[in-house]
Amino acid sequence: MGSKGVGRRSSRSIGGNIAEAWQKRRYPAHFVSKLSDADGEQAETQHWLDTARIISPEESNSGMDYIFPKMRFSDHLIFSIIGFIFEI
């Protein structure tokens, strides 16, 4: 699978993990585990976006201005929720 497919899979997994976390919210350990999974997938997606920008800057820059702020927001949101639970 190329980097496009891997990045697409990891980006789709973020929302799926958050949805699963919400369904398991009554069980704190499972809730945090799924949020942690979502955070890991977000980091992987960010990696693939960075890689695409390095390998093919002329092709990737057009959509990056749209995607990067959204990725940063999702990273901040997930981290904030985990921090709130553990009162970091």
N, C-alpha and C positions, 0 to 999 in steps of 0.2 A: 504494500500500500504506500503510495507516495505521501509527501508531506501535506498535500492538500486534503487527502482523505483522512489522515490522522488528525489534522487540525479541525476538520469538520466534525469528526467523531467526538473529540474532546470538548469542543464548544457546545455540541448538542447535549453532552452529558451533564454540563453544569446545571441547566434547568431541571433535568431529570432528577439529579441528586437533591436539589433544593425541594422539589415536589415530594420526593420520598421522605426527606427530613421532616417536612411539614406533616406528613401522614403519621410519622413516628414521634411527634412532638410530646406525647404523653410519657415517653420513655427517654429520659435525658441522655443516657449514654448512646442510644441509637440515633437520636436527633443530632447530637454533636458529631458522631461518626459520619453521618451523611453530609453534614455541612463541611466537615473536614475533607471528605471526598470531593465535594463541589469545589472547594478551594484548591485542591490538587489539580483538578481538571482545568480550572481557570489558569493556574500557573503553566500547565502544559500547553494550553491554547495560546497563552501569551508567548511562550517559547517558539511555537510554530509560526506565529505572526512575525516575531522578530527575525526568525530564520528566513522567512519569505522576503522580508524587507531587505535583508543583507544579500540574498542570492539574486533577487530580481527586483531591484528598486524601481525601475521604470514601470513595471507591471503592477507592483503592489501598492505604490503610494496613493493611487486614486481612491481606494477604499479605506486606507488606513486612517485617514483623518476622521472618518465616521466611526470606525471600529474601536480605536484605542481609547477614547473617552468612555465608551460603554464598558470595555474590559476593566478599566481602572475603577469605574463605579461598582461593578459587580465584585471585584476584589475587596474594595472597601466595605461594601455591604456585608459580605460573608464574614470578613474579619471582625466587623463591629458586632454582628450577632454572636459569634463565638466569644468575643471579649465580654459582651454583656452577660452571657451565661456564666462565665468564670470570673466575672468582675475584675478583668485585667486592668 
